[in-house]
């Protein structure tokens, strides 16, 4: 390997590593020089290196010190070089640390974890989602991707912020989407509903293209784009406007219903409501018999999912099949 290639490889190393290598080279060089100048005081190169390192890092222990004028001149030079080096080293290290912290805060870093959840977009819905997720599992790794924020809005939580266009491959690659478990794409409220849905579907296509197995949940605002979201590979589609209309209609028919629904949802936050497979002991039972069986275990049955159809509070005689899924609430 030529000197030029070695120098080129050295210059490509991070600055902190280059400084460490330079310090080691200086210690070896001065340790060798002082050994040959004063072999009586420094019988080995290792003892010369010991003197060099304590001289650079401290004022010296006094166990070794030059006795000749040339040796002391070398010591003076080492002190000057060491002081300049240590000052430069710590200044550089501090600057690198601050730069790294700013990079994380401003969303310029790259996430290195896996099996994480990626949230696209920043709005009040995402804020509440993050609060709910943190409350349910504080060890869950969450990556927030947004191109409008200037810095991480929740830096005090276990959340990594990535700034950039979520429909861009490079942005999702920095979010490490290839090994992510789930992505949730919220609608961009700064756009009109049609444009927001198109942006959502574009991000969905990008995500599925980079990780076909990732579980995707998307927020769609217009009814005619639901089918396109499913064609693009959405595993779940949340129809925000439809959910809101249900709450408003029920509040019109029965005053105070919105408050009751919010209270119910607050009490169900976390993992209390879920789909489970049909236990073997209740296969073939009626819906009424199934309720009685599960209630003894502190489980409330509220519905049945059969393939693509869902039945909420069906007839008491509704028969439970092995392939069904049970919508339950745990106490």
C-alpha positions as CSV (number, residue, x, y, z in Angstrom):
1,X,0.0,0.0,0.0
2,X,1.5,3.4,-1.0
3,X,1.9,6.4,1.2
4,X,-0.7,8.3,-0.8
5,X,-3.3,5.6,-0.4
6,X,-2.6,5.4,3.4
7,X,-3.0,9.2,3.6
8,X,-6.2,9.1,1.6
9,X,-7.6,6.4,3.9
10,X,-6.6,8.4,7.0
11,X,-8.3,11.6,5.7
12,X,-11.6,9.6,5.1
13,X,-11.8,8.7,8.8
14,X,-14.0,10.7,11.2
15,X,-12.2,13.7,12.7
16,X,-12.3,12.3,16.3
17,X,-10.7,9.0,15.2
18,X,-8.0,10.9,13.2
19,X,-7.2,12.9,16.4
20,X,-6.9,9.8,18.5
21,X,-4.5,8.2,15.9
22,X,-2.5,11.4,15.8
23,X,-2.2,11.4,19.6
24,X,-1.0,7.8,19.6
25,X,1.5,8.5,16.9
26,X,2.8,11.5,19.0
27,X,3.1,9.4,22.1
28,X,5.1,6.7,20.3
29,X,7.3,9.3,18.5
30,X,8.2,11.3,21.6
31,X,8.6,8.1,23.7
32,X,11.0,6.7,21.2
33,X,13.0,10.0,20.9
34,X,13.4,10.4,24.7
35,X,14.5,6.8,25.0
36,X,17.4,7.3,22.5
37,X,18.3,10.7,24.0
38,X,18.4,9.5,27.6
39,X,18.6,5.7,27.6
40,X,19.7,5.8,31.3
41,X,16.6,7.6,32.5
42,X,14.3,5.9,30.0
43,X,15.7,2.3,29.6
44,X,12.8,1.2,27.2
45,X,10.6,2.8,24.6
46,X,7.6,1.8,26.7
47,X,8.8,3.9,29.6
48,X,9.4,6.7,27.2
49,X,5.8,6.3,26.0
50,X,4.6,6.3,29.6
51,X,6.3,9.6,30.3
52,X,4.9,11.1,27.0
53,X,1.3,10.1,27.8
54,X,1.3,11.5,31.4
55,X,3.1,14.6,30.2
56,X,0.4,15.2,27.5
57,X,-2.6,14.4,29.7
58,X,-1.4,15.7,33.1
59,X,1.5,17.7,34.6
60,X,3.4,14.4,35.0
61,X,3.7,12.0,37.9
62,X,7.4,12.8,38.5
63,X,8.5,9.1,38.2
64,X,10.3,9.9,35.0
65,X,11.8,13.2,33.9
66,X,14.5,14.3,31.5
67,X,17.9,15.3,33.0
68,X,19.7,16.6,30.0
69,X,19.2,19.9,28.2
70,X,18.2,18.2,25.0
71,X,15.8,15.9,26.9
72,X,14.2,18.8,28.7
73,X,13.8,20.6,25.3
74,X,12.0,17.6,24.0
75,X,9.8,17.7,27.1
76,X,9.0,21.3,26.6
77,X,8.1,20.7,23.0
78,X,5.9,17.8,24.1
79,X,4.1,19.9,26.7
80,X,3.4,22.6,24.1
81,X,2.2,20.1,21.5
82,X,0.2,18.1,24.1
83,X,-1.6,21.3,25.4
84,X,-2.5,22.4,21.9
85,X,-3.6,18.9,21.0
86,X,-5.8,18.3,24.1
87,X,-7.4,21.7,23.7
88,X,-8.2,21.0,20.1
89,X,-9.4,17.5,20.9
90,X,-11.9,18.5,23.5
91,X,-13.1,21.4,21.5
92,X,-13.6,19.1,18.5
93,X,-15.3,16.5,20.6
94,X,-17.7,19.1,22.1
95,X,-18.5,20.5,18.7
96,X,-19.1,17.0,17.3
97,X,-21.5,16.2,20.3
98,X,-23.4,19.4,19.9
99,X,-23.6,18.8,16.1
100,X,-25.0,15.3,16.7
101,X,-27.6,16.5,19.2
102,X,-28.7,19.2,16.8
103,X,-28.9,16.6,14.0
104,X,-31.2,14.5,16.1
105,X,-33.3,17.4,17.2
106,X,-33.6,18.8,13.6
107,X,-34.5,15.4,12.1
108,X,-31.3,15.1,10.0
109,X,-30.2,11.8,11.6
110,X,-30.8,8.2,10.5
111,X,-32.8,5.7,12.7
112,X,-30.9,2.4,13.3
113,X,-33.5,0.4,15.2
114,X,-35.9,-2.2,13.9
115,X,-39.5,-3.5,14.5
116,X,-40.5,0.1,15.1
117,X,-43.6,2.1,14.3
118,X,-43.4,5.0,11.8
119,X,-45.8,7.9,12.1
120,X,-46.2,10.1,9.0
121,X,-47.3,13.8,9.5
122,X,-47.6,16.0,12.5
123,X,-51.0,17.2,13.8
124,X,-53.0,17.0,17.0
125,X,-54.2,13.4,16.0
126,X,-50.6,12.2,15.8
127,X,-49.8,14.0,19.1
128,X,-52.6,12.1,20.8
129,X,-51.6,8.9,19.1
130,X,-48.0,9.3,20.4
131,X,-49.3,9.9,24.0
132,X,-51.5,6.8,23.8
133,X,-48.6,4.7,22.4
134,X,-46.1,5.9,25.0
135,X,-48.7,5.2,27.8
136,X,-49.3,1.7,26.5
137,X,-45.7,0.7,25.9
138,X,-42.9,3.1,26.8
139,X,-40.3,0.7,25.2
140,X,-41.9,0.9,21.8
141,X,-39.6,2.6,19.3
142,X,-41.4,5.3,17.4
143,X,-40.2,7.3,14.4
144,X,-42.0,10.5,13.4
145,X,-41.6,11.7,9.8
146,X,-42.7,15.2,8.8
147,X,-41.4,17.8,6.4
148,X,-42.9,20.9,8.0
149,X,-41.5,20.7,11.5
150,X,-38.2,22.5,12.4
151,X,-37.3,20.2,15.3
152,X,-38.6,17.2,17.3
153,X,-41.8,18.3,19.0
154,X,-41.6,15.6,21.7
155,X,-37.8,15.4,22.3
156,X,-38.5,14.3,26.0
157,X,-40.1,11.1,24.8
158,X,-38.7,7.9,23.2
159,X,-39.4,9.3,19.7
160,X,-36.9,9.8,16.8
161,X,-37.7,12.7,14.4
162,X,-36.9,12.4,10.7
163,X,-37.4,15.6,8.6
164,X,-38.3,15.1,5.0
165,X,-40.9,14.3,2.3
166,X,-42.4,10.9,3.4
167,X,-43.1,10.0,-0.3
168,X,-39.3,10.2,-1.0
169,X,-37.3,7.0,-0.8
170,X,-34.4,8.7,1.0
171,X,-36.6,10.0,3.8
172,X,-38.2,6.6,4.5
173,X,-34.8,4.9,4.2
174,X,-33.5,7.2,7.0
175,X,-36.5,6.0,9.0
176,X,-35.2,2.5,8.4
177,X,-38.5,1.4,6.8
178,X,-37.0,-1.8,5.5
179,X,-37.2,-3.4,9.0
180,X,-40.1,-1.4,10.4
181,X,-43.1,-3.3,11.8
182,X,-45.8,-0.7,11.0
183,X,-46.5,2.7,9.4
184,X,-49.4,5.0,10.1
185,X,-50.0,7.7,7.5
186,X,-52.2,10.6,8.6
187,X,-53.9,13.0,6.2
188,X,-52.2,16.4,5.6
189,X,-54.6,19.0,6.9
190,X,-52.8,21.8,5.1
191,X,-54.1,20.4,1.8
192,X,-57.7,20.1,0.6
193,X,-59.2,16.6,1.1
194,X,-58.6,15.3,-2.4
195,X,-55.0,16.4,-2.5
196,X,-54.4,15.1,1.0
197,X,-55.7,11.7,0.0
198,X,-53.5,11.6,-3.1
199,X,-50.5,12.5,-1.0
200,X,-51.4,9.8,1.5
201,X,-51.7,7.1,-1.2
202,X,-48.4,8.2,-2.8
203,X,-46.7,7.8,0.6
204,X,-48.4,4.4,1.0
205,X,-47.1,3.2,-2.4
206,X,-43.6,4.4,-1.5
207,X,-43.7,2.6,1.8
208,X,-45.1,-0.7,0.3
209,X,-42.5,-0.5,-2.5
210,X,-39.7,-0.4,0.0
211,X,-41.1,-2.9,2.5
212,X,-44.0,-5.0,1.1
213,X,-44.6,-6.8,4.4
214,X,-45.0,-3.7,6.6
215,X,-48.4,-3.3,8.2
216,X,-50.0,-0.1,7.0
217,X,-52.7,2.1,8.5
218,X,-53.8,5.1,6.5
219,X,-56.2,8.0,7.1
220,X,-58.5,8.7,4.2
221,X,-60.8,11.7,4.0
222,X,-62.8,11.2,0.9
223,X,-65.0,8.1,0.3
224,X,-63.9,7.5,-3.4
225,X,-60.3,7.2,-2.4
226,X,-60.8,4.3,0.0
227,X,-60.7,1.7,-2.7
228,X,-57.5,3.2,-4.1
229,X,-55.9,3.1,-0.7
230,X,-56.8,-0.6,-0.5
231,X,-55.5,-1.2,-4.0
232,X,-52.2,0.4,-3.0
233,X,-51.9,-2.2,-0.2
234,X,-53.4,-0.5,2.9
235,X,-54.1,-3.0,5.6
236,X,-56.4,-0.7,7.5
237,X,-58.2,2.5,6.3
238,X,-59.4,5.0,8.9
239,X,-62.2,7.1,7.5
240,X,-61.9,10.2,9.7
241,X,-64.8,12.1,8.2
242,X,-67.1,9.1,8.5
243,X,-66.2,8.6,12.2
244,X,-66.8,12.2,12.9
245,X,-70.2,12.2,11.1
246,X,-71.3,9.2,13.2
247,X,-70.5,11.1,16.4
248,X,-72.3,14.2,15.2
249,X,-75.4,12.3,14.1
250,X,-75.6,10.4,17.4
251,X,-75.2,13.7,19.3
252,X,-78.0,15.2,17.4
253,X,-80.3,12.2,18.1
254,X,-79.1,11.9,21.7
255,X,-77.6,14.9,23.4
256,X,-74.3,14.4,25.2
257,X,-73.4,11.3,23.2
258,X,-70.1,12.7,22.0
259,X,-68.9,13.1,25.7
260,X,-70.1,9.5,26.4
261,X,-68.1,8.2,23.4
262,X,-65.0,10.1,24.4
263,X,-65.2,8.7,28.0
264,X,-65.7,5.2,26.6
265,X,-62.7,5.6,24.3
266,X,-60.5,6.9,27.1
267,X,-61.4,3.9,29.2
268,X,-60.6,1.6,26.3
269,X,-57.2,3.2,25.5
270,X,-54.3,0.7,25.3
271,X,-54.8,-2.9,24.6
272,X,-58.2,-3.4,26.3
273,X,-60.2,-3.8,23.0
274,X,-58.9,-6.3,20.4
275,X,-59.8,-9.2,18.1
276,X,-59.0,-12.7,19.3
277,X,-59.2,-16.1,17.7
278,X,-62.1,-18.3,18.8
279,X,-61.1,-20.5,21.7
280,X,-61.7,-24.2,21.1
281,X,-64.2,-24.6,24.0
282,X,-66.7,-22.1,22.5
283,X,-66.7,-23.4,18.9
284,X,-70.3,-23.9,17.8
285,X,-71.8,-22.1,20.7
286,X,-74.4,-19.4,20.2
287,X,-73.5,-15.7,20.7
288,X,-75.5,-15.7,24.0
289,X,-73.7,-18.8,25.3
290,X,-70.3,-17.4,24.3
291,X,-71.0,-14.1,26.2
292,X,-71.8,-16.1,29.4
293,X,-68.6,-18.2,28.9
294,X,-66.2,-15.3,28.4
295,X,-67.7,-13.0,31.0
296,X,-66.5,-15.5,33.7
297,X,-62.9,-14.7,32.5
298,X,-63.4,-11.0,32.7
299,X,-63.9,-10.7,28.9
300,X,-66.8,-8.8,27.3
301,X,-67.8,-10.0,23.8
302,X,-69.2,-7.2,21.7
303,X,-69.0,-8.5,18.1
304,X,-67.9,-11.1,15.6
305,X,-65.7,-10.8,12.5
306,X,-66.4,-13.3,9.8
307,X,-64.1,-12.9,6.9
308,X,-64.7,-9.4,5.6
309,X,-68.0,-8.8,7.5
310,X,-68.3,-7.6,11.1
311,X,-71.4,-8.2,13.3
312,X,-71.8,-6.0,16.4
313,X,-74.1,-7.4,19.0
314,X,-75.7,-10.0,16.7
315,X,-78.7,-12.2,17.4
316,X,-78.4,-14.3,20.6
317,X,-78.7,-17.4,18.5
318,X,-75.9,-16.4,16.1
319,X,-73.6,-19.5,15.9
320,X,-69.8,-19.0,16.5
321,X,-67.6,-20.7,13.8
322,X,-64.0,-21.8,14.3
323,X,-62.8,-19.4,11.6
324,X,-64.4,-16.3,13.2
325,X,-62.6,-13.6,15.2
326,X,-64.1,-12.2,18.4
327,X,-64.2,-8.5,19.1
328,X,-63.7,-8.3,22.9
329,X,-63.1,-5.9,25.7
330,X,-60.8,-7.0,28.6
331,X,-61.4,-5.7,32.1
